[in-house]
Amino acid sequence: MPCIIFDFDGTLADTEKGITETFQRTLENMGRERVDVARIKGVIGLPLKQNFTDGADMADEDADRAVVIYRELFMDIALQTVTLFPGVKEALKALSDRKIPMAIASSRGEGSLRELSHFLGISEYIPDNHIFGVESVARPKPAPDMVYAILARLGAKPEETLVIGDTTFDIEMGRAAGAHTCGVTYGNQPASRLKTALPDYLVDDLRRLI
């Protein structure tokens, strides 16, 4: 594939602990009780506001406030816990050595993505201008808009692009854009759920791409 688009959370980086703990602390900050972690994991991959409306039954106004609090807390918590999944750096280096353009399509904000990318040492493979976050497009995942924006930036076609992610939202986004899709089974959703989105491929280790 001449172009590969990766999701970030649950695909390249293991951010689950940081996300769930920041979510819970945000609820506590707002005087709310913690929720079951399974509810939080079920909405990872969607825009942050929707995480709170769907994962904590918040009204729009409360969810807007939660987003602000979450973003103030996240980096301090995440940098203590975030790591790359096994094999990720090896896979990215091998693909980079083959001159394959790579990009990130995430429901996370661009600033956070770039900071984490540099912190984890993968910015040499995926440059900042190939990172697309929730504010990059009008419609978030699972709409295909982010894939279209990346393809326009990289000069690639959907049929020669592989979209890789750990959630059905990633697979649905890629399929809607006419791209090939690959689910990773080590992230936030199990293989059984990923299969419902009909990915072209499933891998349990990113090194399988090589």
C-alpha contacts under 8 A as a table, 3 or more apart, distances in Angstrom:
res1	aa1	res2	aa2	distance
1	M	4	I	6.85
1	M	100	I	7.65
1	M	160	E	5.45
1	M	161	T	5.78
1	M	162	L	6.55
2	P	100	I	5.63
2	P	101	P	6.70
2	P	156	A	7.51
2	P	160	E	5.97
2	P	161	T	6.46
3	C	100	I	6.04
3	C	101	P	5.17
3	C	102	M	5.94
3	C	156	A	6.73
3	C	160	E	6.56
3	C	161	T	4.77
3	C	162	L	6.44
4	I	100	I	7.39
4	I	101	P	6.51
4	I	102	M	4.89
4	I	103	A	6.52
4	I	161	T	5.67
4	I	162	L	4.85
4	I	163	V	6.03
4	I	164	I	7.52
5	I	102	M	5.73
5	I	103	A	4.82
5	I	104	I	5.56
5	I	105	A	6.55
5	I	147	V	7.78
5	I	161	T	7.38
5	I	162	L	6.15
5	I	163	V	4.74
5	I	164	I	6.13
6	F	11	T	7.13
6	F	12	L	7.45
6	F	102	M	7.49
6	F	103	A	6.16
6	F	104	I	4.79
6	F	105	A	6.04
6	F	163	V	6.03
6	F	164	I	4.90
6	F	165	G	6.15
7	D	10	G	7.63
7	D	11	T	5.76
7	D	12	L	7.04
7	D	104	I	5.66
7	D	105	A	5.19
7	D	106	S	5.39
7	D	163	V	7.89
7	D	164	I	6.19
7	D	165	G	4.94
7	D	166	D	7.45
7	D	170	D	7.01
8	F	11	T	5.30
8	F	12	L	5.06
8	F	13	A	5.99
8	F	104	I	6.50
8	F	105	A	7.12
8	F	106	S	5.92
8	F	113	L	7.95
8	F	165	G	7.72
9	D	12	L	6.34
9	D	13	A	5.34
9	D	14	D	6.33
9	D	15	T	5.87
9	D	16	E	7.63
9	D	44	I	7.99
9	D	45	G	7.27
9	D	106	S	7.62
9	D	187	G	7.96
10	G	13	A	5.65
10	G	14	D	5.36
10	G	15	T	6.66
10	G	16	E	7.21
10	G	165	G	7.55
10	G	166	D	5.80
10	G	186	Y	7.43
10	G	187	G	4.25
10	G	188	N	5.66
11	T	14	D	7.39
11	T	85	F	7.61
11	T	164	I	7.56
11	T	165	G	5.54
11	T	166	D	5.55
11	T	184	V	6.65
11	T	186	Y	7.80
11	T	187	G	6.02
12	L	84	L	5.93
12	L	85	F	6.14
12	L	88	V	6.16
13	A	82	V	6.81
13	A	83	T	5.71
13	A	84	L	4.35
13	A	85	F	5.70
14	D	17	K	7.81
14	D	82	V	5.76
14	D	83	T	5.39
14	D	84	L	5.77
14	D	85	F	5.90
14	D	187	G	7.54
15	T	18	G	5.30
15	T	19	I	6.04
15	T	78	A	6.97
15	T	81	T	7.18
15	T	82	V	5.02
15	T	83	T	7.04
16	E	19	I	5.16
16	E	20	T	6.01
16	E	41	K	7.70
16	E	82	V	7.97
16	E	188	N	7.61
17	K	20	T	5.36
17	K	21	E	5.94
17	K	78	A	7.63
17	K	81	T	6.55
17	K	82	V	7.57
18	G	21	E	5.37
18	G	22	T	5.95
18	G	74	F	7.04
18	G	77	I	5.82
18	G	78	A	4.40
18	G	79	L	7.92
18	G	80	Q	7.98
18	G	81	T	6.06
18	G	82	V	6.68
19	I	22	T	5.25
19	I	23	F	6.01
19	I	74	F	7.37
19	I	78	A	7.28
20	T	23	F	5.04
20	T	24	Q	6.19
20	T	37	V	6.71
20	T	40	I	6.42
20	T	41	K	7.52
21	E	24	Q	5.11
21	E	25	R	6.11
21	E	77	I	7.64
22	T	25	R	5.11
22	T	26	T	6.02
22	T	70	Y	6.21
22	T	73	L	6.41
22	T	74	F	5.68
22	T	77	I	6.77
23	F	26	T	5.13
23	F	27	L	6.44
23	F	40	I	7.71
23	F	70	Y	6.60
24	Q	27	L	5.14
24	Q	28	E	6.35
24	Q	34	R	5.37
24	Q	35	V	7.13
25	R	28	E	4.95
25	R	29	N	6.01
25	R	34	R	7.94
26	T	29	N	5.00
26	T	30	M	6.35
26	T	66	A	6.38
26	T	69	I	6.10
26	T	70	Y	5.64
26	T	73	L	7.83
27	L	30	M	5.12
27	L	31	G	6.37
27	L	32	R	4.94
27	L	33	E	6.35
27	L	34	R	6.24
27	L	66	A	7.56
28	E	31	G	4.97
28	E	32	R	5.18
28	E	33	E	6.19
28	E	34	R	6.83
29	N	32	R	7.40
29	N	69	I	7.98
30	M	66	A	7.66
35	V	39	R	7.11
35	V	40	I	7.71
35	V	56	A	6.92
36	D	39	R	5.59
36	D	40	I	7.09
37	V	40	I	5.15
37	V	41	K	6.27
38	A	41	K	5.10
38	A	42	G	6.10
39	R	42	G	5.11
39	R	43	V	6.87
39	R	55	G	5.44
39	R	56	A	7.91
40	I	43	V	5.60
40	I	44	I	6.52
40	I	51	N	7.16
40	I	55	G	5.56
41	K	44	I	5.27
41	K	188	N	6.17
41	K	189	Q	7.89
42	G	55	G	7.64
42	G	188	N	7.60
42	G	189	Q	7.58
43	V	46	L	5.81
43	V	50	Q	7.72
43	V	51	N	5.42
43	V	54	D	7.17
43	V	55	G	6.40
44	I	51	N	6.87
44	I	188	N	7.23
45	G	106	S	7.37
45	G	107	S	5.92
45	G	141	K	7.88
45	G	167	T	6.82
45	G	169	F	6.83
45	G	170	D	7.82
46	L	50	Q	6.38
46	L	51	N	6.41
46	L	107	S	5.85
46	L	140	P	7.70
46	L	141	K	6.63
46	L	169	F	7.47
47	P	50	Q	5.40
47	P	51	N	6.43
47	P	107	S	5.09
47	P	108	R	7.00
47	P	134	V	6.75
47	P	140	P	6.92
47	P	141	K	7.83
48	L	51	N	4.94
48	L	52	F	6.86
48	L	67	V	6.48
48	L	107	S	7.31
48	L	108	R	7.30
49	K	52	F	5.43
49	K	53	T	6.44
49	K	63	A	5.61
49	K	64	D	6.38
49	K	66	A	7.66
49	K	67	V	5.98
50	Q	53	T	4.91
50	Q	54	D	5.72
50	Q	55	G	7.61
50	Q	63	A	7.76
51	N	54	D	5.50
51	N	55	G	5.20
51	N	56	A	7.47
52	F	55	G	4.99
52	F	56	A	5.00
52	F	57	D	6.58
52	F	58	M	5.87
52	F	63	A	5.59
52	F	66	A	7.27
53	T	56	A	5.80
53	T	57	D	4.87
53	T	58	M	4.45
53	T	59	A	6.21
53	T	60	D	6.89
53	T	63	A	6.12
54	D	57	D	5.43
54	D	58	M	7.30
58	M	62	D	5.91
58	M	63	A	5.67
59	A	62	D	5.44
59	A	63	A	6.10
60	D	63	A	5.04
60	D	64	D	6.19
61	E	64	D	5.20
61	E	65	R	6.55
62	D	65	R	5.14
62	D	66	A	6.15
63	A	66	A	4.83
63	A	67	V	6.18
64	D	67	V	5.25
64	D	68	V	6.71
65	R	68	V	5.31
65	R	69	I	6.45
66	A	69	I	5.13
66	A	70	Y	5.93
67	V	70	Y	5.09
67	V	71	R	6.17
68	V	71	R	5.38
68	V	72	E	6.39
69	I	72	E	5.16
69	I	73	L	6.39
70	Y	73	L	5.20
70	Y	74	F	5.83
71	R	74	F	5.29
71	R	75	M	7.50
72	E	75	M	7.48
73	L	76	D	6.00
73	L	77	I	6.58
74	F	77	I	5.30
74	F	78	A	5.74
75	M	78	A	4.97
75	M	79	L	5.81
75	M	112	S	7.74
76	D	79	L	5.88
76	D	80	Q	7.14
77	I	80	Q	5.72
77	I	81	T	7.06
78	A	81	T	5.25
78	A	82	V	5.50
79	L	82	V	5.67
83	T	120	L	7.03
84	L	88	V	6.38
84	L	89	K	7.53
84	L	120	L	6.93
85	F	88	V	5.73
86	P	89	K	7.88
86	P	205	D	7.50
87	G	90	E	5.20
87	G	91	A	6.04
87	G	205	D	6.83
87	G	206	L	6.07
87	G	207	R	5.67
88	V	91	A	5.16
88	V	92	L	6.15
88	V	206	L	5.88
88	V	207	R	6.96
89	K	92	L	5.11
89	K	93	K	6.07
89	K	122	I	6.90
90	E	93	K	5.26
90	E	94	A	6.25
90	E	207	R	7.07
91	A	94	A	5.18
91	A	95	L	6.22
91	A	206	L	6.25
91	A	207	R	5.06
91	A	209	L	7.07
91	A	210	I	6.41
92	L	95	L	5.19
92	L	96	S	5.97
92	L	122	I	7.81
92	L	125	Y	6.38
93	K	96	S	4.98
93	K	97	D	6.01
93	K	125	Y	6.66
94	A	97	D	5.10
94	A	98	R	6.49
94	A	210	I	6.83
95	L	98	R	5.10
95	L	99	K	6.59
95	L	100	I	5.66
95	L	210	I	7.09
96	S	99	K	4.97
96	S	100	I	5.62
96	S	101	P	7.21
96	S	102	M	7.92
96	S	125	Y	5.99
97	D	100	I	7.62
101	P	154	L	7.52
102	M	125	Y	7.50
102	M	126	I	5.87
102	M	130	H	7.19
103	A	126	I	5.94
103	A	127	P	7.89
103	A	130	H	4.75
103	A	131	I	5.77
103	A	132	F	7.67
103	A	150	I	7.23
104	I	126	I	7.57
104	I	130	H	6.42
104	I	131	I	4.81
104	I	132	F	5.86
104	I	133	G	7.98
105	A	131	I	6.55
105	A	132	F	5.04
105	A	133	G	6.13
105	A	146	M	6.43
105	A	147	V	7.26
106	S	109	G	7.65
106	S	132	F	6.37
106	S	133	G	4.98
106	S	134	V	6.40
107	S	133	G	5.59
107	S	134	V	4.61
107	S	140	P	6.83
107	S	141	K	7.04
108	R	112	S	6.96
108	R	113	L	6.63
108	R	133	G	5.42
108	R	134	V	5.69
109	G	112	S	5.53
109	G	113	L	6.29
109	G	133	G	4.85
109	G	134	V	5.46
109	G	135	E	6.53
110	E	113	L	4.98
110	E	114	R	6.12
110	E	131	I	6.82
110	E	132	F	6.17
110	E	133	G	4.58
110	E	134	V	7.18
110	E	135	E	7.30
110	E	136	S	7.92
111	G	114	R	5.32
111	G	115	E	6.22
112	S	115	E	5.15
112	S	116	L	6.08
113	L	116	L	5.24
113	L	117	S	5.91
113	L	131	I	7.33
113	L	133	G	7.40
114	R	117	S	4.96
114	R	118	H	6.19
114	R	123	S	7.81
114	R	128	D	6.24
114	R	131	I	7.26
115	E	118	H	5.36
115	E	119	F	6.12
116	L	119	F	4.86
116	L	120	L	5.98
117	S	120	L	5.27
117	S	121	G	6.16
117	S	122	I	5.49
117	S	123	S	5.44
118	H	121	G	5.06
118	H	122	I	6.26
118	H	123	S	5.34
121	G	124	E	7.09
122	I	125	Y	5.54
122	I	126	I	6.39
123	S	126	I	4.91
123	S	127	P	5.17
123	S	128	D	6.86
124	E	127	P	6.18
126	I	130	H	6.24
126	I	131	I	7.40
127	P	130	H	5.44
127	P	131	I	7.03
128	D	131	I	5.36
129	N	132	F	7.86
130	H	150	I	7.25
130	H	153	R	7.84
132	F	135	E	7.92
132	F	136	S	5.78
132	F	146	M	7.13
132	F	150	I	7.45
133	G	136	S	5.41
133	G	137	V	7.95
134	V	137	V	6.58
134	V	140	P	6.14
135	E	138	A	7.31
136	S	146	M	7.23
137	V	140	P	6.68
137	V	145	D	6.29
137	V	146	M	6.10
137	V	149	A	7.57
138	A	145	D	7.50
139	R	143	A	6.03
139	R	145	D	6.23
139	R	146	M	7.92
140	P	143	A	5.76
140	P	144	P	7.93
140	P	145	D	7.12
140	P	146	M	7.15
141	K	144	P	6.83
141	K	145	D	7.87
141	K	146	M	7.58
141	K	169	F	5.87
141	K	170	D	6.80
141	K	172	E	7.98
141	K	173	M	5.88
142	P	169	F	4.71
142	P	170	D	6.33
142	P	171	I	7.85
142	P	172	E	5.50
142	P	173	M	4.37
143	A	146	M	7.58
143	A	172	E	7.59
143	A	173	M	5.29
143	A	176	A	6.98
144	P	147	V	5.51
144	P	148	Y	6.42
144	P	173	M	4.70
144	P	174	G	6.46
144	P	175	R	7.96
144	P	176	A	5.51
144	P	177	A	4.97
145	D	148	Y	5.10
145	D	149	A	6.20
145	D	177	A	7.77
146	M	149	A	5.06
146	M	150	I	6.23
147	V	150	I	5.15
147	V	151	L	6.12
147	V	173	M	7.43
147	V	174	G	6.94
147	V	177	A	6.58
148	Y	151	L	5.14
148	Y	152	A	6.18
148	Y	177	A	6.92
149	A	152	A	5.19
149	A	153	R	6.33
150	I	153	R	5.01
150	I	154	L	6.11
151	L	154	L	5.08
151	L	155	G	5.50
151	L	156	A	4.91
151	L	157	K	6.35
151	L	158	P	7.31
152	A	155	G	5.20
152	A	156	A	6.85
156	A	160	E	7.04
156	A	161	T	7.26
157	K	160	E	5.51
157	K	161	T	6.52
158	P	161	T	5.15
158	P	177	A	6.49
158	P	178	G	5.38
158	P	179	A	4.52
158	P	180	H	7.66
159	E	178	G	6.27
159	E	179	A	5.18
159	E	180	H	6.76
160	E	179	A	7.03
160	E	180	H	7.63
161	T	179	A	5.40
161	T	180	H	6.06
162	L	174	G	7.79
162	L	179	A	5.96
162	L	180	H	4.69
162	L	181	T	5.40
162	L	182	C	7.05
163	V	170	D	7.37
163	V	171	I	7.16
163	V	174	G	5.56
163	V	179	A	6.69
163	V	180	H	6.16
163	V	181	T	4.76
163	V	182	C	6.19
164	I	170	D	7.02
164	I	171	I	7.31
164	I	181	T	5.88
164	I	182	C	4.73
164	I	183	G	5.78
164	I	184	V	7.21
165	G	168	T	7.96
165	G	170	D	5.23
165	G	171	I	6.67
165	G	182	C	6.61
165	G	183	G	5.21
165	G	184	V	5.99
166	D	170	D	6.98
166	D	183	G	5.44
166	D	184	V	4.94
166	D	185	T	6.43
166	D	186	Y	7.41
166	D	187	G	5.19
166	D	188	N	6.18
166	D	189	Q	6.15
166	D	194	L	7.47
167	T	170	D	5.48
167	T	171	I	6.76
167	T	183	G	7.20
167	T	187	G	7.79
167	T	188	N	6.79
167	T	189	Q	5.66
167	T	194	L	6.16
168	T	171	I	5.05
168	T	172	E	5.93
168	T	189	Q	7.98
168	T	193	R	7.24
168	T	194	L	5.36
168	T	196	T	7.53
168	T	197	A	5.49
169	F	172	E	5.17
169	F	173	M	6.07
170	D	173	M	5.11
170	D	174	G	6.28
171	I	174	G	5.17
171	I	175	R	6.11
171	I	181	T	5.85
171	I	182	C	7.09
171	I	183	G	6.96
171	I	194	L	7.90
171	I	197	A	6.20
171	I	198	L	7.57
171	I	199	P	6.04
172	E	175	R	5.14
172	E	176	A	5.96
172	E	197	A	6.26
173	M	176	A	5.23
173	M	177	A	6.38
174	G	177	A	5.19
174	G	178	G	6.41
174	G	179	A	5.20
174	G	180	H	6.64
174	G	181	T	5.97
175	R	178	G	5.07
175	R	179	A	5.59
175	R	180	H	6.74
175	R	181	T	6.76
176	A	179	A	7.60
180	H	199	P	7.85
180	H	200	D	6.41
181	T	199	P	5.21
181	T	200	D	5.26
181	T	201	Y	6.47
182	C	199	P	5.51
182	C	200	D	5.79
182	C	201	Y	4.49
182	C	202	L	5.45
182	C	203	V	7.31
183	G	191	A	7.93
183	G	194	L	6.58
183	G	199	P	6.20
183	G	201	Y	6.24
183	G	202	L	4.71
183	G	203	V	6.39
184	V	187	G	6.51
184	V	191	A	7.80
184	V	202	L	5.78
184	V	203	V	5.06
184	V	204	D	5.68
184	V	205	D	7.14
184	V	206	L	7.49
185	T	189	Q	6.96
185	T	190	P	5.73
185	T	191	A	5.25
185	T	194	L	7.85
185	T	202	L	6.94
185	T	203	V	6.27
185	T	204	D	5.13
185	T	205	D	7.98
186	Y	189	Q	7.72
186	Y	190	P	7.35
186	Y	204	D	6.01
186	Y	205	D	7.54
187	G	190	P	7.36
189	Q	193	R	6.36
189	Q	194	L	6.65
190	P	193	R	5.57
190	P	194	L	6.38
191	A	194	L	4.94
191	A	195	K	6.03
191	A	202	L	7.80
192	S	195	K	5.40
192	S	196	T	7.04
193	R	196	T	5.47
193	R	197	A	7.57
194	L	197	A	5.69
194	L	198	L	7.25
194	L	199	P	7.28
195	K	198	L	5.13
195	K	199	P	6.39
199	P	202	L	6.95
203	V	206	L	6.79
203	V	208	R	6.59
204	D	208	R	7.82
205	D	208	R	5.81
206	L	209	L	5.84
207	R	210	I	5.55
